[in-house]
Amino acid sequence: MKDNYLPRYTIGTDCFKAIKGIVSPFGNKVSLIYGEKAYAAVKDKLLKELDGLEIVHEEIYGKEASYTNIDRLLENADLKKADLIIAIGGGKCLDVAKTVGDKLDKPVFTVASIASTCAAVTKIAILHNDDGSFKEIYRLKTPPVHCFIDSEVIAKAPAEYFWAGMGDTMAKHVECVFSAKNDVLDFESEFGRTISILCYEPIIQSGLKAYNDVKTHQVSQELEEVIKSIIIATGTVSISVHPDYNSALAHALYYGMTKREWMERKHLHGEIVSYGTLVQLLIDEQFEELRRVYAFNKSVGLPVCLKDLDLEQSDPLDDILDATIVNQELDHIPYPITKEMVRNTIDKLEDYKG
């Protein structure tokens, strides 16, 4: 038996007007788990619409999506009294709250304060050690019940998160199609692969306009369409496809890049992944899509060469490439990818002009 879920969401500047009617069937005692800045951005709007429900617990999730923070929350007596959890924040906060809800068998509702990942709707949590290093992927029994996306809040959030989120989202389509190549897919994986185009085309078409709108804090149709690509379309793919099809070389190269301890301090996840997307398209000889993604990256300032990630072509990159080719994201791909292939493709990309 296979249980399948599609994200349920409400988006718009007045999205919280729907929240009470959606959460109240699950109980009236609410726990709020949040990031400090995220809660400050939504507090006035959100609490007004929760009037009549009892908030029995409020707490900052911490600074990292770690078991230290999860275990601390699990021991909170007030949280245990709650009927449901509303999680407010970015990916790390949402992943902590989702894991807590999963372990306590409490329904979780999410409020996405930035558009950088699909964490608000997915059935997994990316967990880290206290020092920020990756620990594991925690698989939930169910995804969040419903996601609320206030487009005004996202328009006012730091633009770099949205910028990087576009890069990460486009990779979902490129990697999903690549990793599923040559396979006979079941309905769910075929559905997810088909949907993945919505992680890609809306950003190619509207991403520059949407990014400029975020920089000027303007809500627009283009902005909301790209938000849905980043959060909803990517989340739908993640939930639907077999795990083999969720990533490939773009993310493997990201994990390789993070062998340089400074990389994640200076560059965002989706920023690094967007460079890996170009490498993957070139290694797979998808020249027309390479041209399109390269042009888009150039238009918004996402990386197109090693220098954009503070690396030099003269750098052997051995530590990065050694980690890349053994990464689990390359466990299921249509043909073997070697260290030499990646290195040669990186060199070709350095000379590429679009």
C-alpha positions as CSV (number, residue, x, y, z in Angstrom):
1,M,0.0,0.0,0.0
2,K,1.3,3.5,-0.9
3,D,-0.1,6.6,0.7
4,N,0.2,9.7,-1.5
5,Y,-0.3,13.4,-0.7
6,L,-0.5,16.6,-2.6
7,P,0.2,19.9,-0.9
8,R,-2.7,22.0,0.3
9,Y,-2.0,25.7,0.5
10,T,-3.4,29.2,0.7
11,I,-1.5,32.0,-0.9
12,G,-2.0,35.8,-1.0
13,T,-1.7,38.9,1.1
14,D,-4.8,37.9,3.1
15,C,-4.0,34.1,3.4
16,F,-4.4,34.1,7.2
17,K,-8.1,34.9,6.9
18,A,-8.5,31.2,6.1
19,I,-6.3,29.8,8.9
20,K,-8.9,29.5,11.7
21,G,-11.3,27.6,9.6
22,I,-8.6,25.2,8.4
23,V,-6.9,24.4,11.7
24,S,-9.9,24.5,14.1
25,P,-11.2,21.0,13.1
26,F,-8.0,19.6,14.5
27,G,-8.5,21.2,17.9
28,N,-8.3,24.6,19.6
29,K,-5.1,24.3,21.6
30,V,-2.2,25.7,19.5
31,S,1.6,25.5,19.7
32,L,3.5,28.1,17.8
33,I,7.1,27.1,16.9
34,Y,8.9,29.9,15.0
35,G,12.0,31.7,13.9
36,E,12.3,35.0,15.6
37,K,12.4,37.2,12.5
38,A,9.7,35.2,10.8
39,Y,7.3,35.5,13.7
40,A,7.9,39.3,14.0
41,A,7.0,39.6,10.3
42,V,3.6,37.7,10.6
43,K,2.6,38.1,14.2
44,D,0.1,40.9,14.0
45,K,-1.7,39.5,11.0
46,L,-1.6,35.9,12.3
47,L,-2.7,36.4,15.9
48,K,-5.6,38.5,14.8
49,E,-7.0,35.5,12.7
50,L,-6.3,33.0,15.5
51,D,-8.5,34.9,17.9
52,G,-10.7,32.4,19.8
53,L,-8.1,29.6,19.7
54,E,-5.9,29.0,22.8
55,I,-2.2,29.4,22.3
56,V,-0.8,27.1,24.9
57,H,2.8,27.2,23.8
58,E,5.1,29.6,21.9
59,E,8.8,29.0,21.4
60,I,11.7,29.9,19.1
61,Y,12.9,26.7,17.4
62,G,16.6,27.4,17.9
63,K,19.3,28.3,15.4
64,E,19.8,24.9,13.8
65,A,17.6,22.0,12.6
66,S,19.2,19.6,15.1
67,Y,18.1,16.9,17.4
68,T,19.3,19.2,20.3
69,N,16.5,21.6,19.4
70,I,14.0,18.9,18.6
71,D,14.6,17.1,21.9
72,R,14.3,20.3,23.8
73,L,10.9,21.0,22.3
74,L,9.7,17.4,22.8
75,E,10.2,17.7,26.5
76,N,8.1,20.9,26.8
77,A,5.0,20.2,28.9
78,D,3.0,23.0,27.3
79,L,3.7,21.8,23.8
80,K,2.5,18.3,24.7
81,K,-0.9,19.9,25.7
82,A,-1.4,21.3,22.2
83,D,-3.7,19.8,19.7
84,L,-1.7,21.1,16.7
85,I,1.4,22.9,15.8
86,I,1.8,26.0,13.6
87,A,5.3,26.4,12.4
88,I,6.5,29.8,11.2
89,G,9.7,30.4,9.4
90,G,12.2,29.2,6.9
91,G,13.4,25.6,6.1
92,K,15.3,24.9,9.3
93,C,12.4,26.0,11.6
94,L,9.8,24.1,9.6
95,D,11.9,21.0,9.5
96,V,12.3,21.1,13.3
97,A,8.6,21.6,13.9
98,K,7.6,18.9,11.4
99,T,9.9,16.4,13.1
100,V,8.5,17.4,16.5
101,G,4.9,17.0,15.2
102,D,5.8,13.6,13.7
103,K,7.3,12.3,16.9
104,L,4.3,13.6,19.0
105,D,1.7,12.6,16.4
106,K,0.4,16.1,16.2
107,P,-0.8,17.8,13.0
108,V,1.5,20.5,11.7
109,F,0.5,23.6,9.7
110,T,3.2,25.7,8.1
111,V,3.6,29.4,7.5
112,A,6.4,30.0,4.9
113,S,8.1,33.3,5.7
114,I,10.6,33.0,2.8
115,A,10.5,31.3,-0.6
116,S,13.8,29.4,-0.7
117,T,12.8,25.7,-0.3
118,C,9.8,23.4,-0.4
119,A,10.2,22.5,3.3
120,A,6.7,24.0,4.0
121,V,5.0,21.1,2.2
122,T,7.4,18.1,2.1
123,K,7.4,14.8,3.9
124,I,11.0,15.0,4.9
125,A,13.2,17.1,7.2
126,I,16.8,17.9,6.5
127,L,18.5,17.6,9.9
128,H,22.0,18.9,10.9
129,N,24.4,18.5,13.7
130,D,24.7,21.4,16.1
131,D,27.7,22.8,14.2
132,G,25.6,23.0,11.0
133,S,27.0,20.0,9.3
134,F,24.6,17.6,7.6
135,K,23.3,14.7,9.7
136,E,20.5,12.9,8.0
137,I,17.2,13.1,6.1
138,Y,14.3,12.4,8.5
139,R,11.3,10.9,6.8
140,L,7.9,11.9,8.2
141,K,4.8,9.8,8.4
142,T,2.8,12.5,6.7
143,P,3.5,16.0,5.3
144,P,2.1,19.2,6.8
145,V,-1.6,19.4,6.7
146,H,-1.7,22.9,5.1
147,C,0.7,25.6,4.1
148,F,0.0,29.4,4.4
149,I,2.0,31.7,2.2
150,D,1.6,35.5,2.7
151,S,3.1,36.9,-0.5
152,E,3.5,40.3,1.2
153,V,5.7,38.8,3.9
154,I,7.8,37.0,1.3
155,A,8.1,40.2,-0.8
156,K,9.5,42.0,2.2
157,A,12.0,39.1,3.2
158,P,15.7,39.3,2.2
159,A,15.8,39.0,-1.6
160,E,18.8,36.7,-1.5
161,Y,16.8,33.8,-0.2
162,F,14.3,34.1,-3.0
163,W,17.2,34.5,-5.5
164,A,18.8,31.3,-4.3
165,G,15.4,29.5,-4.0
166,M,15.0,30.0,-7.8
167,G,18.3,28.3,-8.5
168,D,17.5,25.4,-6.2
169,T,14.0,25.0,-7.7
170,M,15.2,24.9,-11.3
171,A,17.5,22.1,-10.4
172,K,14.6,20.0,-9.3
173,H,13.3,19.7,-12.9
174,V,16.7,19.2,-14.5
175,E,17.7,16.5,-12.0
176,C,14.4,14.7,-11.9
177,V,14.2,14.3,-15.7
178,F,17.9,13.3,-15.8
179,S,17.8,10.7,-13.0
180,A,14.5,9.1,-14.4
181,K,15.9,8.8,-17.9
182,N,15.7,5.3,-19.3
183,D,13.4,4.1,-16.5
184,V,9.8,2.8,-16.7
185,L,8.1,4.9,-14.1
186,D,5.1,4.2,-12.0
187,F,2.2,6.6,-11.9
188,E,3.4,8.6,-9.0
189,S,6.9,9.1,-10.3
190,E,5.6,9.9,-13.8
191,F,3.2,12.4,-12.3
192,G,6.0,14.1,-10.3
193,R,8.4,14.2,-13.3
194,T,5.6,15.8,-15.4
195,I,4.8,18.4,-12.7
196,S,8.6,19.2,-12.4
197,I,8.3,21.5,-15.5
198,L,6.5,23.9,-13.2
199,C,9.8,24.2,-11.2
200,Y,11.5,25.4,-14.3
201,E,9.5,27.2,-17.0
202,P,7.8,29.8,-14.7
203,I,11.2,30.8,-13.3
204,I,12.7,31.1,-16.8
205,Q,9.8,33.2,-17.9
206,S,9.0,35.3,-14.9
207,G,12.0,34.9,-12.5
208,L,13.8,38.1,-13.3
209,K,10.6,40.2,-12.9
210,A,9.7,38.4,-9.7
211,Y,13.2,38.9,-8.3
212,N,13.1,42.6,-9.1
213,D,9.7,42.8,-7.3
214,V,11.1,41.2,-4.2
215,K,14.0,43.7,-4.2
216,T,11.4,46.5,-4.3
217,H,9.0,44.7,-1.9
218,Q,6.2,44.6,-4.5
219,V,3.6,41.8,-4.7
220,S,2.8,40.8,-8.3
221,Q,1.4,38.0,-10.2
222,E,4.9,37.0,-11.4
223,L,6.1,36.9,-7.8
224,E,3.2,34.7,-6.7
225,E,3.7,32.3,-9.6
226,V,7.4,31.9,-8.8
227,I,6.7,31.5,-5.1
228,K,4.4,28.6,-6.1
229,S,7.1,27.1,-8.3
230,I,9.6,27.2,-5.4
231,I,7.4,25.9,-2.6
232,I,4.4,24.1,-4.1
233,A,5.7,22.6,-7.4
234,T,9.0,21.5,-5.9
235,G,7.2,20.1,-2.9
236,T,4.8,18.2,-5.2
237,V,7.7,16.6,-7.1
238,S,9.5,15.7,-3.8
239,I,6.4,14.0,-2.4
240,S,5.4,12.2,-5.6
241,V,8.5,10.7,-7.2
242,H,10.5,7.8,-5.9
243,P,13.5,9.1,-3.9
244,D,15.8,8.0,-6.7
245,Y,14.5,10.9,-8.8
246,N,14.7,13.8,-6.4
247,S,18.3,14.8,-7.1
248,A,21.3,14.1,-9.3
249,L,24.6,15.8,-10.2
250,A,23.6,19.4,-9.3
251,H,23.1,18.4,-5.6
252,A,26.0,15.9,-5.6
253,L,28.3,18.8,-6.7
254,Y,26.8,21.0,-4.0
255,Y,27.7,18.5,-1.3
256,G,31.1,18.2,-2.8
257,M,31.5,22.0,-2.7
258,T,30.7,22.1,0.9
259,K,33.8,20.2,1.7
260,R,35.3,23.7,1.7
261,E,34.2,24.8,5.1
262,W,33.8,28.4,4.1
263,M,31.5,27.7,1.1
264,E,28.2,27.7,3.0
265,R,29.2,30.7,5.0
266,K,29.8,32.7,1.8
267,H,27.2,31.2,-0.5
268,L,23.6,30.0,-0.2
269,H,22.4,26.4,-0.9
270,G,20.4,27.2,-4.0
271,E,23.2,29.5,-5.3
272,I,25.7,26.7,-5.3
273,V,23.1,24.2,-6.7
274,S,22.4,26.5,-9.6
275,Y,26.0,26.2,-10.7
276,G,25.7,22.4,-10.5
277,T,22.7,22.6,-12.8
278,L,24.8,24.1,-15.5
279,V,27.5,21.4,-15.1
280,Q,24.8,18.7,-15.3
281,L,23.2,20.1,-18.4
282,L,26.6,20.4,-20.1
283,I,27.7,16.9,-19.1
284,D,24.5,15.5,-20.5
285,E,24.9,17.6,-23.7
286,Q,21.5,19.4,-23.2
287,F,22.8,22.4,-25.1
288,E,19.6,24.3,-25.6
289,E,18.6,24.1,-22.0
290,L,22.1,25.0,-21.0
291,R,21.8,28.1,-23.1
292,R,18.5,29.0,-21.4
293,V,19.6,28.4,-17.8
294,Y,23.0,30.1,-18.4
295,A,21.2,33.2,-19.8
296,F,18.8,33.2,-16.8
297,N,21.6,32.9,-14.3
298,K,23.4,35.7,-15.9
299,S,20.3,37.9,-15.9
300,V,19.8,37.5,-12.1
301,G,23.4,37.1,-11.0
302,L,23.3,33.4,-10.2
303,P,26.7,31.6,-10.7
304,V,27.9,30.7,-14.2
305,C,31.6,30.1,-13.4
306,L,34.0,29.0,-10.6
307,K,34.9,32.6,-9.8
308,D,31.3,33.3,-8.9
309,L,31.8,30.8,-6.1
310,D,35.2,32.2,-5.1
311,L,37.0,29.3,-6.7
312,E,39.7,29.4,-9.4
313,Q,40.1,27.2,-12.5
314,S,43.6,26.5,-11.5
315,D,42.3,24.8,-8.3
316,P,42.6,21.0,-8.7
317,L,39.2,20.7,-6.8
318,D,40.2,17.2,-5.8
319,D,38.5,17.2,-2.4
320,I,35.3,18.6,-4.0
321,L,35.2,16.2,-6.9
322,D,36.1,13.1,-4.7
323,A,33.1,13.9,-2.5
324,T,30.9,14.6,-5.4
325,I,31.3,11.3,-7.2
326,V,30.6,9.2,-4.1
327,N,27.6,11.2,-3.0
328,Q,24.4,9.3,-2.7
329,E,22.7,11.7,-5.2
330,L,24.6,9.8,-7.9
331,D,23.4,6.4,-6.8
332,H,20.7,6.4,-9.5
333,I,21.6,8.1,-12.7
334,P,21.3,6.9,-16.4
335,Y,25.1,6.4,-16.9
336,P,28.2,6.5,-14.8
337,I,29.7,9.9,-14.0
338,T,33.4,10.0,-13.2
339,K,35.6,12.5,-11.5
340,E,37.4,13.2,-14.8
341,M,34.0,13.9,-16.6
342,V,33.0,16.4,-14.0
343,R,36.4,18.1,-14.0
344,N,36.5,18.3,-17.8
345,T,32.9,19.7,-17.9
346,I,33.8,22.4,-15.3
347,D,36.7,23.4,-17.6
348,K,34.3,23.6,-20.6
349,L,31.9,25.7,-18.7
350,E,34.6,28.1,-17.9
351,D,35.0,28.8,-21.6
352,Y,31.3,28.8,-22.3
353,K,29.8,32.1,-23.5
354,G,26.2,31.2,-24.0
